Amino acid sequence: MNATHFSKQADIRYESELVHHFRQLIEADPDLQWHASPESAHAPPQWLDLRFDDRSERFKPLYFLKPSIPELASRVAAWDAPNPPLLVVPELSPRVLDLCRQKRLAAIDLNGRAYIRLAGLLVDRRPLPGRDFRFQLEPRNVFVGKSARIIRTLLTDRDRLWVQSELLDRTNASSGLVSRIVQHLISQGFIEKQGSREFRVHDPLGLIDAWVKADAFPRRNTTTRYTAFGGAPLETALQLHSWAKAQSVRLAFTQWIAGWLRHPYTEPPLTTAYIARLPEAATLEQLGLRPVTEAGKLWLHVPDDEGVFLETRTVRDLPLATDAQIYIDLQRTGLRGPDQAAALRNWDGFCRP
């Protein structure tokens, strides 16, 4: 079937919209043959038959605008209907999809993403071309901008009990954004409530893994490289920090040198840091630095969002990015960066004060 016939996008607000677009999807599905219960075209189908070759399997749809991991796991555990459930959502998140795989729960979204696991049958289809549906109140990417500030702060202490007012003070984000991100993280099972107002990170490593998948380092930073005439990476870092402190320039070391300072495993091959502005020509001459287009012994990252400077810790008088940020930044770097990242992650002090 021509993909352009399938092209659609919308922000879904109500269950009636979810049902309407789902009916349209299954009627025109290019790969799967669905047969829905013959109720009114505006009513949610009460059952669905999937016909595949010479077999037919019946499902009972479960409609969720925004599936919550705890609620979904509870519903599946208590399921007593004769036919297996089929989760129907505007957009399947990786977190929900992982739960579906673990529980062998059939699921499909309005973008055509489908996962169905039965005896002798596995359907694991990617989204269909030209479709872009999502729940209107679902954050598109919580790992960018001020949303990332909230997650970065939560991961400064994986064992702490938090309240939303603390996140407001530490992130400079609005109360509405903090509330939306917290509720999203709860629904995805990354954090859990502890009473009426408090919550804590429930799955810090899962949250960090989701951040790694969503991160695009070159898009959120502008990187400039320099050669350094003489001096080990630590010496270069100390000189740079001395200048930044004298000039009141925000600075936070990351990647190899920060991982090594936080939990030594591999020798840092170079010095890297987030910086609010680049040194001027006179400073470069003073520090023995010269800009280069490749390699280099000093990499300075000017971030799109200043949130990386809001959460730092000091080691050997040097300001470091958070453990989670260092780990994220070491991914796909080469020069044994992933080895240092793995050692940091497996250390008992990771994401702890």
C-alpha positions in Angstrom: 0.0 0.0 0.0 1.2 3.5 -0.8 2.6 5.1 2.4 1.2 8.5 1.4 -2.3 7.1 1.7 -1.5 6.3 5.4 0.0 9.7 6.2 -1.6 11.2 9.3 -0.6 13.1 12.4 -2.5 14.5 15.4 -2.3 15.2 19.1 -4.8 12.9 20.8 -6.8 14.5 23.6 -9.7 12.2 24.4 -10.4 8.4 24.3 -13.0 9.0 21.6 -10.3 10.4 19.3 -8.1 7.4 20.2 -10.9 5.0 19.2 -11.7 6.9 16.0 -8.2 6.9 14.7 -7.6 3.3 15.8 -10.6 2.1 13.8 -9.2 3.9 10.7 -5.8 2.3 11.3 -7.1 -1.3 11.5 -9.4 -0.8 8.5 -6.4 0.2 6.3 -3.6 -1.8 8.0 -1.3 -2.9 5.1 0.1 -5.9 7.0 -2.3 -7.2 9.6 -5.9 -8.3 9.0 -8.2 -7.1 11.8 -11.8 -7.8 12.3 -13.6 -5.6 15.0 -16.8 -6.3 16.9 -19.7 -4.8 14.9 -20.8 -2.1 17.3 -21.4 1.5 16.3 -18.5 3.1 14.4 -18.1 5.6 17.3 -18.0 3.0 20.1 -14.8 1.3 21.2 -14.6 -2.2 19.7 -15.2 -4.7 22.5 -13.1 -7.4 20.8 -10.8 -7.8 17.8 -9.8 -10.8 15.7 -6.4 -10.9 14.2 -6.4 -13.1 11.2 -2.9 -14.4 10.2 -2.6 -17.0 7.5 -4.9 -19.8 8.5 -5.4 -18.9 12.2 -7.4 -16.3 14.0 -6.7 -14.9 17.5 -9.2 -12.8 19.5 -8.2 -9.9 21.8 -10.0 -7.6 24.1 -8.7 -4.0 23.6 -7.5 -1.9 26.5 -7.6 1.8 25.7 -5.1 4.1 27.4 -4.4 7.7 26.5 -1.3 7.6 28.7 -0.4 4.1 30.0 1.0 4.1 33.5 3.6 1.3 34.1 2.2 0.5 37.6 -1.4 0.6 36.5 -0.7 -1.4 33.4 1.2 -4.1 35.3 -1.6 -4.3 37.8 -4.3 -4.7 35.2 -2.3 -7.4 33.4 -1.7 -9.3 36.7 -5.4 -9.2 37.5 -6.6 -10.1 34.0 -9.3 -12.7 34.1 -11.1 -12.3 30.7 -11.1 -15.3 28.4 -9.3 -13.4 25.6 -5.9 -11.8 26.0 -5.7 -8.0 26.2 -4.5 -5.7 23.4 -3.1 -2.4 24.6 -4.2 0.4 22.3 -2.4 3.8 22.9 -1.6 6.9 20.9 2.1 6.3 21.0 4.0 3.3 22.5 7.0 4.6 24.6 10.1 2.4 24.8 9.4 1.9 28.5 5.8 0.6 27.9 7.1 -1.5 25.0 9.7 -3.2 27.2 6.9 -4.1 29.7 4.9 -5.6 26.9 7.8 -7.7 25.9 8.3 -8.9 29.5 4.7 -9.7 30.0 4.0 -10.9 26.5 1.3 -8.2 26.3 0.0 -7.4 22.8 0.1 -3.7 22.0 -0.5 -1.4 19.1 -0.4 2.4 18.7 -1.9 4.8 16.3 1.5 5.1 14.5 1.2 1.4 13.5 3.8 0.2 16.0 2.7 -3.3 16.9 4.0 -6.0 19.2 2.1 -9.3 19.4 3.5 -12.4 21.0 1.5 -15.6 21.0 2.3 -19.3 20.7 3.9 -19.7 17.3 3.4 -16.1 16.4 5.5 -12.9 16.8 4.7 -9.6 15.3 7.2 -6.8 16.1 6.5 -4.0 13.6 8.0 -0.6 13.5 5.8 2.6 13.1 4.3 3.0 9.6 5.7 5.8 7.4 4.0 9.2 7.6 2.2 8.7 10.9 2.8 10.9 13.9 0.3 10.5 16.7 0.8 11.1 20.4 -1.2 12.0 23.5 -1.4 15.8 23.7 -0.1 16.0 27.3 2.7 13.5 26.8 6.2 15.2 26.8 7.9 14.7 23.4 11.4 14.5 24.9 12.0 14.9 28.6 15.8 14.8 28.1 16.3 18.3 26.6 16.3 21.8 28.0 14.6 22.5 31.3 13.0 19.1 31.4 16.5 17.6 31.4 17.4 19.8 34.4 14.7 18.1 36.5 16.0 14.6 35.6 19.6 15.7 36.1 18.7 17.0 39.6 16.8 13.8 40.6 19.9 11.8 39.6 22.2 13.7 41.9 21.0 11.5 44.7 19.3 8.3 43.7 18.3 7.5 47.3 16.9 10.8 48.4 13.2 11.6 49.1 12.3 14.6 47.0 9.4 17.1 47.0 8.5 19.2 44.0 9.5 22.5 45.7 13.1 21.3 45.9 13.1 20.7 42.1 11.7 24.2 41.5 14.5 25.8 43.5 17.3 23.8 42.0 16.2 23.8 38.3 14.6 27.3 37.8 11.9 25.5 35.9 8.2 26.4 36.2 5.9 24.6 38.6 3.8 23.4 35.7 6.8 21.8 33.9 8.1 20.2 37.1 4.6 18.7 37.8 4.3 17.4 34.3 7.7 15.8 34.2 7.3 14.2 37.7 3.9 12.7 36.7 5.4 11.4 33.5 8.3 9.8 35.3 5.9 8.2 37.8 3.7 6.9 35.0 6.8 5.4 33.3 7.9 3.7 36.5 11.1 5.7 36.8 10.2 7.3 40.1 7.6 6.3 42.7 5.5 8.2 45.3 6.4 7.9 48.9 3.4 9.3 50.6 1.3 12.3 49.4 4.0 14.7 48.6 7.3 12.9 48.5 8.8 10.7 45.8 12.1 9.0 45.0 13.9 7.6 42.0 12.8 4.0 41.6 14.8 2.9 38.6 17.8 5.2 38.2 19.7 3.0 35.8 16.7 2.5 33.6 16.2 6.3 33.6 19.8 6.8 32.6 19.5 4.2 29.8 16.4 6.0 28.4 18.5 9.3 28.5 21.3 7.7 26.6 18.9 6.5 23.8 17.4 10.0 23.5 20.6 12.0 23.8 22.2 13.8 20.8 25.4 15.4 22.1 26.3 17.4 19.0 22.8 18.9 18.9 22.9 20.3 22.4 26.5 21.6 22.4 28.9 23.6 20.2 32.3 22.0 20.6 35.7 23.8 20.0 39.0 21.8 20.1 42.4 23.1 21.1 45.9 21.8 21.1 47.7 22.2 24.5 51.4 22.9 24.5 52.7 20.7 27.3 50.9 19.8 30.5 49.0 16.7 31.4 45.2 16.8 31.2 44.8 17.5 35.0 47.3 20.5 34.7 45.3 21.9 31.8 42.1 21.5 33.8 43.5 23.4 36.7 44.8 26.2 34.5 41.4 26.5 32.7 39.5 26.5 36.0 41.8 29.2 37.4 41.0 31.5 34.5 37.3 30.7 34.6 37.1 31.4 38.3 38.9 34.7 37.9 36.6 35.7 35.1 33.4 34.4 36.7 32.8 32.1 33.7 30.7 29.0 34.4 32.6 25.8 34.0 31.9 22.0 34.6 34.3 19.3 33.6 32.9 16.2 32.0 33.7 13.0 30.0 37.1 11.3 30.5 38.7 13.6 33.1 35.5 14.0 35.1 35.0 10.2 35.2 38.6 9.7 36.2 38.4 12.3 39.0 35.1 10.9 40.2 36.0 7.2 40.0 39.4 6.5 38.5 39.5 3.7 35.9 41.2 4.8 32.7 43.7 7.6 32.3 42.1 10.7 30.7 43.5 11.1 27.2 42.4 14.8 27.1 40.5 17.5 29.0 36.9 18.3 28.3 34.5 20.7 29.9 31.2 22.6 29.6 31.9 26.3 29.5 29.6 29.3 29.3 31.8 31.1 26.9 35.1 30.4 25.1 38.4 32.0 26.2 39.5 35.1 24.3 42.7 35.1 22.2 44.8 36.6 25.0 43.8 33.8 27.3 44.5 31.1 24.7 48.0 32.5 24.3 48.5 32.6 28.1 47.3 29.0 28.5 49.3 27.8 25.5 46.2 26.8 23.5 45.5 26.9 19.8 42.2 26.0 18.0 42.2 23.0 15.8 39.6 21.3 13.7 40.4 17.7 14.7 41.9 15.8 17.6 43.2 18.3 20.2 43.9 17.9 23.9 41.2 20.3 25.2 37.6 20.2 24.1 35.3 22.9 25.3 31.5 22.4 25.0 29.2 25.5 25.0 25.8 24.0 25.9 22.5 25.1 24.6 21.0 25.0 28.1 22.8 26.2 31.2 21.3 23.4 33.3 24.6 21.5 33.2 26.1 24.3 35.5 23.2 24.1 38.0 24.3 20.7 39.4 28.0 20.2 40.0 30.3 18.7 42.6 33.9 19.6 43.5 36.7 17.1 43.3 40.4 18.3 43.7 39.1 21.9 43.6 37.6 21.2 40.1 33.8 21.5 39.4 32.5 18.3 37.8 29.2 17.7 36.0 26.8 15.2 37.7 27.6 11.5 37.6 24.7 10.9 35.2 25.8 13.7 32.9 29.4 12.4 32.8 28.1 8.9 32.0 25.8 10.2 29.2 28.7 12.3 27.8 31.1 9.3 27.7 28.8 7.3 25.4 30.0 6.7 21.8 33.2 8.7 22.5 36.0 6.2 21.8 39.4 6.4 23.5 38.1 4.0 26.2 35.3 6.4 27.2 32.7 3.7 27.4 35.0 1.7 29.6 35.3 4.6 32.0 31.5 5.1 31.8 30.8 1.4 32.7 33.2 1.6 35.7 31.5 4.7 36.9 28.0 3.2 36.5 29.0 0.0 38.4 30.6 1.9 41.3 28.5 2.0 44.5 28.9 5.8 44.7 27.4 6.4 41.3 24.6 9.0 41.4 25.1 9.4 45.2 26.4 12.4 47.1 
